[in-house]
Amino acid sequence: MDKDRVIGSAKVAKGKVKEAAGKVLGDAKLQAKGKADRIEGKVQNAIGGVKDALRRD
């Protein structure tokens, strides 16, 4: 498993927490940052998946 997949998954989790906290606190900026972290994590996780696939071939 590529390190990008691990880091990406951690960013997705962190983003979900930030987004939920933003909703609870009514903080739109925190909620937006959480959503951005989630998206960034998904992209990084996908990059790691591509790297893993290339290594298998």
N, CA, C and O atoms as a Tripos MOL2 file, in Angstrom:
@<TRIPOS>MOLECULE
protein
  228   227    57     0     0
PROTEIN
NO_CHARGES

@<TRIPOS>ATOM
      1 N           0.8490   -1.1740    0.0000 N.3       1 MET1
      2 CA          0.0000    0.0000    0.0000 C.3       1 MET1
      3 C           0.8960    1.2380    0.0000 C.2       1 MET1
      4 O           1.8300    1.3470    0.7940 O.2       1 MET1
      5 N           0.6010    2.1370   -0.8780 N.am      2 ASP2
      6 CA          1.3820    3.3570   -1.0300 C.3       2 ASP2
      7 C           1.1040    4.3210    0.1240 C.2       2 ASP2
      8 O          -0.0070    4.3780    0.6500 O.2       2 ASP2
      9 N           2.1280    5.0710    0.5020 N.am      3 LYS3
     10 CA          1.9670    6.0140    1.6150 C.3       3 LYS3
     11 C           0.9380    7.1010    1.2890 C.2       3 LYS3
     12 O           0.3100    7.6440    2.1980 O.2       3 LYS3
     13 N           0.7580    7.4240    0.0100 N.am      4 ASP4
     14 CA         -0.2470    8.4120   -0.3740 C.3       4 ASP4
     15 C          -1.6530    7.9400   -0.0090 C.2       4 ASP4
     16 O          -2.5120    8.7530    0.3330 O.2       4 ASP4
     17 N          -1.8860    6.6490   -0.0800 N.am      5 ARG5
     18 CA         -3.2130    6.1150    0.2760 C.3       5 ARG5
     19 C          -3.4600    6.2780    1.7710 C.2       5 ARG5
     20 O          -4.5680    6.6170    2.1860 O.2       5 ARG5
     21 N          -2.4370    6.0390    2.5760 N.am      6 VAL6
     22 CA         -2.5700    6.1670    4.0260 C.3       6 VAL6
     23 C          -2.8000    7.6290    4.4080 C.2       6 VAL6
     24 O          -3.7020    7.9430    5.1840 O.2       6 VAL6
     25 N          -1.9770    8.5120    3.8550 N.am      7 ILE7
     26 CA         -2.1000    9.9440    4.1540 C.3       7 ILE7
     27 C          -3.4430   10.4710    3.6500 C.2       7 ILE7
     28 O          -4.0950   11.2660    4.3260 O.2       7 ILE7
     29 N          -3.8480   10.0300    2.4770 N.am      8 GLY8
     30 CA         -5.1290   10.4590    1.9170 C.3       8 GLY8
     31 C          -6.3010   10.0350    2.7820 C.2       8 GLY8
     32 O          -7.2330   10.8120    2.9920 O.2       8 GLY8
     33 N          -6.2630    8.8220    3.2780 N.am      9 SER9
     34 CA         -7.3330    8.3350    4.1460 C.3       9 SER9
     35 C          -7.3880    9.1360    5.4460 C.2       9 SER9
     36 O          -8.4690    9.4310    5.9570 O.2       9 SER9
     37 N          -6.2180    9.4820    5.9740 N.am     10 ALA10
     38 CA         -6.1710   10.2920    7.1980 C.3      10 ALA10
     39 C          -6.7610   11.6840    6.9500 C.2      10 ALA10
     40 O          -7.4680   12.2210    7.8030 O.2      10 ALA10
     41 N          -6.4700   12.2610    5.7880 N.am     11 LYS11
     42 CA         -7.0190   13.5860    5.4610 C.3      11 LYS11
     43 C          -8.5310   13.5380    5.3040 C.2      11 LYS11
     44 O          -9.2330   14.4710    5.6930 O.2      11 LYS11
     45 N          -9.0250   12.4550    4.7370 N.am     12 VAL12
     46 CA        -10.4790   12.3030    4.5880 C.3      12 VAL12
     47 C         -11.1320   12.2620    5.9710 C.2      12 VAL12
     48 O         -12.1480   12.9160    6.2070 O.2      12 VAL12
     49 N         -10.5360   11.4870    6.8820 N.am     13 ALA13
     50 CA        -11.0860   11.3940    8.2360 C.3      13 ALA13
     51 C         -11.0320   12.7450    8.9450 C.2      13 ALA13
     52 O         -11.9940   13.1550    9.5930 O.2      13 ALA13
     53 N          -9.8990   13.4300    8.8150 N.am     14 LYS14
     54 CA         -9.7430   14.7470    9.4490 C.3      14 LYS14
     55 C         -10.7660   15.7270    8.8740 C.2      14 LYS14
     56 O         -11.3430   16.5330    9.6030 O.2      14 LYS14
     57 N         -10.9790   15.6520    7.5830 N.am     15 GLY15
     58 CA        -11.9390   16.5320    6.9320 C.3      15 GLY15
     59 C         -13.3570   16.2900    7.4080 C.2      15 GLY15
     60 O         -14.1270   17.2300    7.6020 O.2      15 GLY15
     61 N         -13.7000   15.0170    7.5970 N.am     16 LYS16
     62 CA        -15.0400   14.6860    8.0870 C.3      16 LYS16
     63 C         -15.2550   15.2570    9.4830 C.2      16 LYS16
     64 O         -16.3290   15.7740    9.7890 O.2      16 LYS16
     65 N         -14.2290   15.1610   10.3290 N.am     17 VAL17
     66 CA        -14.3370   15.6900   11.6880 C.3      17 VAL17
     67 C         -14.5030   17.2070   11.6540 C.2      17 VAL17
     68 O         -15.3600   17.7590   12.3440 O.2      17 VAL17
     69 N         -13.6850   17.8720   10.8500 N.am     18 LYS18
     70 CA        -13.7790   19.3340   10.7430 C.3      18 LYS18
     71 C         -15.1470   19.7590   10.2140 C.2      18 LYS18
     72 O         -15.7530   20.7080   10.7120 O.2      18 LYS18
     73 N         -15.6150   19.0490    9.2110 N.am     19 GLU19
     74 CA        -16.8990   19.3930    8.6070 C.3      19 GLU19
     75 C         -18.0400   19.2190    9.6130 C.2      19 GLU19
     76 O         -18.9350   20.0590    9.6940 O.2      19 GLU19
     77 N         -18.0020   18.1280   10.3720 N.am     20 ALA20
     78 CA        -19.0300   17.8930   11.3830 C.3      20 ALA20
     79 C         -18.9660   18.9490   12.4920 C.2      20 ALA20
     80 O         -19.9960   19.4360   12.9580 O.2      20 ALA20
     81 N         -17.7470   19.2920   12.9050 N.am     21 ALA21
     82 CA        -17.5860   20.3190   13.9360 C.3      21 ALA21
     83 C         -18.1130   21.6620   13.4330 C.2      21 ALA21
     84 O         -18.7500   22.4040   14.1800 O.2      21 ALA21
     85 N         -17.8480   21.9620   12.1830 N.am     22 GLY22
     86 CA        -18.3390   23.2030   11.5970 C.3      22 GLY22
     87 C         -19.8590   23.2660   11.5780 C.2      22 GLY22
     88 O         -20.4510   24.3170   11.8210 O.2      22 GLY22
     89 N         -20.4850   22.1240   11.2830 N.am     23 LYS23
     90 CA        -21.9550   22.0760   11.2790 C.3      23 LYS23
     91 C         -22.5080   22.2890   12.6830 C.2      23 LYS23
     92 O         -23.4540   23.0520   12.8780 O.2      23 LYS23
     93 N         -21.9070   21.6080   13.6610 N.am     24 VAL24
     94 CA        -22.3850   21.7030   15.0380 C.3      24 VAL24
     95 C         -22.2040   23.1180   15.5820 C.2      24 VAL24
     96 O         -23.0840   23.6530   16.2570 O.2      24 VAL24
     97 N         -21.0580   23.7120   15.2820 N.am     25 LEU25
     98 CA        -20.7430   25.0420   15.8080 C.3      25 LEU25
     99 C         -21.3380   26.1690   14.9680 C.2      25 LEU25
    100 O         -21.3140   27.3310   15.3740 O.2      25 LEU25
    101 N         -21.8630   25.8290   13.8150 N.am     26 GLY26
    102 CA        -22.4040   26.8560   12.9280 C.3      26 GLY26
    103 C         -21.3170   27.6860   12.2810 C.2      26 GLY26
    104 O         -21.5420   28.8440   11.9270 O.2      26 GLY26
    105 N         -20.1310   27.0990   12.1230 N.am     27 ASP27
    106 CA        -18.9740   27.7800   11.5530 C.3      27 ASP27
    107 C         -18.8080   27.3540   10.0920 C.2      27 ASP27
    108 O         -18.2720   26.2820    9.8100 O.2      27 ASP27
    109 N         -19.2630   28.1840    9.1850 N.am     28 ALA28
    110 CA        -19.2280   27.8440    7.7580 C.3      28 ALA28
    111 C         -17.7970   27.7170    7.2440 C.2      28 ALA28
    112 O         -17.5190   26.8980    6.3670 O.2      28 ALA28
    113 N         -16.8940   28.5230    7.7860 N.am     29 LYS29
    114 CA        -15.4960   28.4720    7.3390 C.3      29 LYS29
    115 C         -14.8520   27.1390    7.7190 C.2      29 LYS29
    116 O         -14.1520   26.5390    6.9020 O.2      29 LYS29
    117 N         -15.0770   26.6710    8.9420 N.am     30 LEU30
    118 CA        -14.5480   25.3860    9.3850 C.3      30 LEU30
    119 C         -15.1550   24.2470    8.5770 C.2      30 LEU30
    120 O         -14.4700   23.2870    8.2240 O.2      30 LEU30
    121 N         -16.4340   24.3630    8.2930 N.am     31 GLN31
    122 CA        -17.1160   23.3520    7.4950 C.3      31 GLN31
    123 C         -16.5190   23.2910    6.0850 C.2      31 GLN31
    124 O         -16.3180   22.2050    5.5420 O.2      31 GLN31
    125 N         -16.2390   24.4390    5.5040 N.am     32 ALA32
    126 CA        -15.6500   24.4950    4.1590 C.3      32 ALA32
    127 C         -14.2370   23.9230    4.1570 C.2      32 ALA32
    128 O         -13.8520   23.2160    3.2260 O.2      32 ALA32
    129 N         -13.4620   24.2300    5.2050 N.am     33 LYS33
    130 CA        -12.1080   23.6710    5.3050 C.3      33 LYS33
    131 C         -12.1570   22.1530    5.4110 C.2      33 LYS33
    132 O         -11.3300   21.4520    4.8280 O.2      33 LYS33
    133 N         -13.1320   21.6530    6.1590 N.am     34 GLY34
    134 CA        -13.2890   20.2060    6.2900 C.3      34 GLY34
    135 C         -13.6200   19.5540    4.9650 C.2      34 GLY34
    136 O         -13.0900   18.4920    4.6360 O.2      34 GLY34
    137 N         -14.4920   20.1860    4.2100 N.am     35 LYS35
    138 CA        -14.8570   19.6460    2.8980 C.3      35 LYS35
    139 C         -13.6460   19.6540    1.9640 C.2      35 LYS35
    140 O         -13.4370   18.7100    1.2040 O.2      35 LYS35
    141 N         -12.8520   20.7250    2.0260 N.am     36 ALA36
    142 CA        -11.6450   20.8140    1.1970 C.3      36 ALA36
    143 C         -10.6440   19.7210    1.5840 C.2      36 ALA36
    144 O         -10.0380   19.0960    0.7140 O.2      36 ALA36
    145 N         -10.4740   19.4920    2.8890 N.am     37 ASP37
    146 CA         -9.5670   18.4300    3.3500 C.3      37 ASP37
    147 C         -10.0390   17.0670    2.8690 C.2      37 ASP37
    148 O          -9.2330   16.2280    2.4670 O.2      37 ASP37
    149 N         -11.3550   16.8510    2.9120 N.am     38 ARG38
    150 CA        -11.9210   15.5850    2.4660 C.3      38 ARG38
    151 C         -11.6430   15.3480    0.9890 C.2      38 ARG38
    152 O         -11.2530   14.2510    0.5920 O.2      38 ARG38
    153 N         -11.8450   16.3760    0.1820 N.am     39 ILE39
    154 CA        -11.6100   16.2600   -1.2580 C.3      39 ILE39
    155 C         -10.1270   16.0320   -1.5440 C.2      39 ILE39
    156 O          -9.7670   15.1920   -2.3680 O.2      39 ILE39
    157 N          -9.2740   16.7880   -0.8560 N.am     40 GLU40
    158 CA         -7.8260   16.6260   -1.0320 C.3      40 GLU40
    159 C          -7.4030   15.1990   -0.6670 C.2      40 GLU40
    160 O          -6.5840   14.5930   -1.3580 O.2      40 GLU40
    161 N          -7.9550   14.6810    0.4010 N.am     41 GLY41
    162 CA         -7.6370   13.3160    0.8190 C.3      41 GLY41
    163 C          -8.0760   12.2830   -0.1990 C.2      41 GLY41
    164 O          -7.3590   11.3170   -0.4560 O.2      41 GLY41
    165 N          -9.2560   12.4810   -0.7830 N.am     42 LYS42
    166 CA         -9.7410   11.5470   -1.7970 C.3      42 LYS42
    167 C          -8.8340   11.5430   -3.0260 C.2      42 LYS42
    168 O          -8.5580   10.4910   -3.6040 O.2      42 LYS42
    169 N          -8.3750   12.7330   -3.4150 N.am     43 VAL43
    170 CA         -7.4730   12.8320   -4.5710 C.3      43 VAL43
    171 C          -6.1570   12.1330   -4.2660 C.2      43 VAL43
    172 O          -5.6470   11.3710   -5.0870 O.2      43 VAL43
    173 N          -5.6070   12.3950   -3.0830 N.am     44 GLN44
    174 CA         -4.3320   11.7820   -2.7150 C.3      44 GLN44
    175 C          -4.4740   10.2620   -2.6100 C.2      44 GLN44
    176 O          -3.5670    9.5230   -2.9940 O.2      44 GLN44
    177 N          -5.6000    9.8030   -2.0970 N.am     45 ASN45
    178 CA         -5.8560    8.3710   -2.0110 C.3      45 ASN45
    179 C          -5.9250    7.7560   -3.4090 C.2      45 ASN45
    180 O          -5.4220    6.6530   -3.6260 O.2      45 ASN45
    181 N          -6.5410    8.4580   -4.3510 N.am     46 ALA46
    182 CA         -6.6320    7.9650   -5.7250 C.3      46 ALA46
    183 C          -5.2500    7.9010   -6.3770 C.2      46 ALA46
    184 O          -4.9480    6.9600   -7.1110 O.2      46 ALA46
    185 N          -4.4210    8.8950   -6.1080 N.am     47 ILE47
    186 CA         -3.0580    8.8950   -6.6450 C.3      47 ILE47
    187 C          -2.2940    7.6930   -6.1120 C.2      47 ILE47
    188 O          -1.5740    7.0260   -6.8550 O.2      47 ILE47
    189 N          -2.4540    7.4200   -4.8240 N.am     48 GLY48
    190 CA         -1.8130    6.2490   -4.2350 C.3      48 GLY48
    191 C          -2.2980    4.9570   -4.8690 C.2      48 GLY48
    192 O          -1.5190    4.0230   -5.0590 O.2      48 GLY48
    193 N          -3.5880    4.9010   -5.1980 N.am     49 GLY49
    194 CA         -4.1330    3.7220   -5.8590 C.3      49 GLY49
    195 C          -3.5300    3.5100   -7.2390 C.2      49 GLY49
    196 O          -3.2570    2.3790   -7.6420 O.2      49 GLY49
    197 N          -3.3260    4.6040   -7.9570 N.am     50 VAL50
    198 CA         -2.7020    4.5150   -9.2770 C.3      50 VAL50
    199 C          -1.2590    4.0230   -9.1380 C.2      50 VAL50
    200 O          -0.8080    3.1780   -9.9110 O.2      50 VAL50
    201 N          -0.5500    4.5520   -8.1610 N.am     51 LYS51
    202 CA          0.8340    4.1130   -7.9380 C.3      51 LYS51
    203 C           0.8840    2.6320   -7.6020 C.2      51 LYS51
    204 O           1.7510    1.9090   -8.0920 O.2      51 LYS51
    205 N          -0.0470    2.1780   -6.7640 N.am     52 ASP52
    206 CA         -0.1110    0.7530   -6.4260 C.3      52 ASP52
    207 C          -0.3650   -0.0910   -7.6680 C.2      52 ASP52
    208 O           0.2610   -1.1340   -7.8560 O.2      52 ASP52
    209 N          -1.2870    0.3650   -8.5150 N.am     53 ALA53
    210 CA         -1.6160   -0.3880   -9.7250 C.3      53 ALA53
    211 C          -0.4160   -0.4560  -10.6740 C.2      53 ALA53
    212 O          -0.1790   -1.4830  -11.3110 O.2      53 ALA53
    213 N           0.3290    0.6320  -10.7630 N.am     54 LEU54
    214 CA          1.4990    0.6400  -11.6420 C.3      54 LEU54
    215 C           2.6010   -0.2850  -11.1260 C.2      54 LEU54
    216 O           3.3320   -0.8880  -11.9110 O.2      54 LEU54
    217 N           2.7110   -0.3890   -9.8260 N.am     55 ARG55
    218 CA          3.7340   -1.2780   -9.2500 C.3      55 ARG55
    219 C           3.4150   -2.7430   -9.4770 C.2      55 ARG55
    220 O           4.3250   -3.5650   -9.5890 O.2      55 ARG55
    221 N           2.1140   -3.0870   -9.5470 N.am     56 ARG56
    222 CA          1.7090   -4.4740   -9.7480 C.3      56 ARG56
    223 C           2.0160   -4.9720  -11.1470 C.2      56 ARG56
    224 O           2.2440   -6.1640  -11.3550 O.2      56 ARG56
    225 N           2.0200   -4.0550  -12.1050 N.am     57 ASP57
    226 CA          2.2330   -4.4600  -13.5120 C.3      57 ASP57
    227 C           3.6700   -4.7080  -13.8180 C.2      57 ASP57
    228 O           4.0100   -5.0530  -14.9500 O.2      57 ASP57
@<TRIPOS>BOND
     1     1     2 1
     2     2     3 1
     3     3     4 2
     4     3     5 am
     5     5     6 1
     6     6     7 1
     7     7     8 2
     8     7     9 am
     9     9    10 1
    10    10    11 1
    11    11    12 2
    12    11    13 am
    13    13    14 1
    14    14    15 1
    15    15    16 2
    16    15    17 am
    17    17    18 1
    18    18    19 1
    19    19    20 2
    20    19    21 am
    21    21    22 1
    22    22    23 1
    23    23    24 2
    24    23    25 am
    25    25    26 1
    26    26    27 1
    27    27    28 2
    28    27    29 am
    29    29    30 1
    30    30    31 1
    31    31    32 2
    32    31    33 am
    33    33    34 1
    34    34    35 1
    35    35    36 2
    36    35    37 am
    37    37    38 1
    38    38    39 1
    39    39    40 2
    40    39    41 am
    41    41    42 1
    42    42    43 1
    43    43    44 2
    44    43    45 am
    45    45    46 1
    46    46    47 1
    47    47    48 2
    48    47    49 am
    49    49    50 1
    50    50    51 1
    51    51    52 2
    52    51    53 am
    53    53    54 1
    54    54    55 1
    55    55    56 2
    56    55    57 am
    57    57    58 1
    58    58    59 1
    59    59    60 2
    60    59    61 am
    61    61    62 1
    62    62    63 1
    63    63    64 2
    64    63    65 am
    65    65    66 1
    66    66    67 1
    67    67    68 2
    68    67    69 am
    69    69    70 1
    70    70    71 1
    71    71    72 2
    72    71    73 am
    73    73    74 1
    74    74    75 1
    75    75    76 2
    76    75    77 am
    77    77    78 1
    78    78    79 1
    79    79    80 2
    80    79    81 am
    81    81    82 1
    82    82    83 1
    83    83    84 2
    84    83    85 am
    85    85    86 1
    86    86    87 1
    87    87    88 2
    88    87    89 am
    89    89    90 1
    90    90    91 1
    91    91    92 2
    92    91    93 am
    93    93    94 1
    94    94    95 1
    95    95    96 2
    96    95    97 am
    97    97    98 1
    98    98    99 1
    99    99   100 2
   100    99   101 am
   101   101   102 1
   102   102   103 1
   103   103   104 2
   104   103   105 am
   105   105   106 1
   106   106   107 1
   107   107   108 2
   108   107   109 am
   109   109   110 1
   110   110   111 1
   111   111   112 2
   112   111   113 am
   113   113   114 1
   114   114   115 1
   115   115   116 2
   116   115   117 am
   117   117   118 1
   118   118   119 1
   119   119   120 2
   120   119   121 am
   121   121   122 1
   122   122   123 1
   123   123   124 2
   124   123   125 am
   125   125   126 1
   126   126   127 1
   127   127   128 2
   128   127   129 am
   129   129   130 1
   130   130   131 1
   131   131   132 2
   132   131   133 am
   133   133   134 1
   134   134   135 1
   135   135   136 2
   136   135   137 am
   137   137   138 1
   138   138   139 1
   139   139   140 2
   140   139   141 am
   141   141   142 1
   142   142   143 1
   143   143   144 2
   144   143   145 am
   145   145   146 1
   146   146   147 1
   147   147   148 2
   148   147   149 am
   149   149   150 1
   150   150   151 1
   151   151   152 2
   152   151   153 am
   153   153   154 1
   154   154   155 1
   155   155   156 2
   156   155   157 am
   157   157   158 1
   158   158   159 1
   159   159   160 2
   160   159   161 am
   161   161   162 1
   162   162   163 1
   163   163   164 2
   164   163   165 am
   165   165   166 1
   166   166   167 1
   167   167   168 2
   168   167   169 am
   169   169   170 1
   170   170   171 1
   171   171   172 2
   172   171   173 am
   173   173   174 1
   174   174   175 1
   175   175   176 2
   176   175   177 am
   177   177   178 1
   178   178   179 1
   179   179   180 2
   180   179   181 am
   181   181   182 1
   182   182   183 1
   183   183   184 2
   184   183   185 am
   185   185   186 1
   186   186   187 1
   187   187   188 2
   188   187   189 am
   189   189   190 1
   190   190   191 1
   191   191   192 2
   192   191   193 am
   193   193   194 1
   194   194   195 1
   195   195   196 2
   196   195   197 am
   197   197   198 1
   198   198   199 1
   199   199   200 2
   200   199   201 am
   201   201   202 1
   202   202   203 1
   203   203   204 2
   204   203   205 am
   205   205   206 1
   206   206   207 1
   207   207   208 2
   208   207   209 am
   209   209   210 1
   210   210   211 1
   211   211   212 2
   212   211   213 am
   213   213   214 1
   214   214   215 1
   215   215   216 2
   216   215   217 am
   217   217   218 1
   218   218   219 1
   219   219   220 2
   220   219   221 am
   221   221   222 1
   222   222   223 1
   223   223   224 2
   224   223   225 am
   225   225   226 1
   226   226   227 1
   227   227   228 2
@<TRIPOS>SUBSTRUCTURE
     1 MET1         2 RESIDUE 1 A MET
     2 ASP2         6 RESIDUE 1 A ASP
     3 LYS3        10 RESIDUE 1 A LYS
     4 ASP4        14 RESIDUE 1 A ASP
     5 ARG5        18 RESIDUE 1 A ARG
     6 VAL6        22 RESIDUE 1 A VAL
     7 ILE7        26 RESIDUE 1 A ILE
     8 GLY8        30 RESIDUE 1 A GLY
     9 SER9        34 RESIDUE 1 A SER
    10 ALA10       38 RESIDUE 1 A ALA
    11 LYS11       42 RESIDUE 1 A LYS
    12 VAL12       46 RESIDUE 1 A VAL
    13 ALA13       50 RESIDUE 1 A ALA
    14 LYS14       54 RESIDUE 1 A LYS
    15 GLY15       58 RESIDUE 1 A GLY
    16 LYS16       62 RESIDUE 1 A LYS
    17 VAL17       66 RESIDUE 1 A VAL
    18 LYS18       70 RESIDUE 1 A LYS
    19 GLU19       74 RESIDUE 1 A GLU
    20 ALA20       78 RESIDUE 1 A ALA
    21 ALA21       82 RESIDUE 1 A ALA
    22 GLY22       86 RESIDUE 1 A GLY
    23 LYS23       90 RESIDUE 1 A LYS
    24 VAL24       94 RESIDUE 1 A VAL
    25 LEU25       98 RESIDUE 1 A LEU
    26 GLY26      102 RESIDUE 1 A GLY
    27 ASP27      106 RESIDUE 1 A ASP
    28 ALA28      110 RESIDUE 1 A ALA
    29 LYS29      114 RESIDUE 1 A LYS
    30 LEU30      118 RESIDUE 1 A LEU
    31 GLN31      122 RESIDUE 1 A GLN
    32 ALA32      126 RESIDUE 1 A ALA
    33 LYS33      130 RESIDUE 1 A LYS
    34 GLY34      134 RESIDUE 1 A GLY
    35 LYS35      138 RESIDUE 1 A LYS
    36 ALA36      142 RESIDUE 1 A ALA
    37 ASP37      146 RESIDUE 1 A ASP
    38 ARG38      150 RESIDUE 1 A ARG
    39 ILE39      154 RESIDUE 1 A ILE
    40 GLU40      158 RESIDUE 1 A GLU
    41 GLY41      162 RESIDUE 1 A GLY
    42 LYS42      166 RESIDUE 1 A LYS
    43 VAL43      170 RESIDUE 1 A VAL
    44 GLN44      174 RESIDUE 1 A GLN
    45 ASN45      178 RESIDUE 1 A ASN
    46 ALA46      182 RESIDUE 1 A ALA
    47 ILE47      186 RESIDUE 1 A ILE
    48 GLY48      190 RESIDUE 1 A GLY
    49 GLY49      194 RESIDUE 1 A GLY
    50 VAL50      198 RESIDUE 1 A VAL
    51 LYS51      202 RESIDUE 1 A LYS
    52 ASP52      206 RESIDUE 1 A ASP
    53 ALA53      210 RESIDUE 1 A ALA
    54 LEU54      214 RESIDUE 1 A LEU
    55 ARG55      218 RESIDUE 1 A ARG
    56 ARG56      222 RESIDUE 1 A ARG
    57 ASP57      226 RESIDUE 1 A ASP
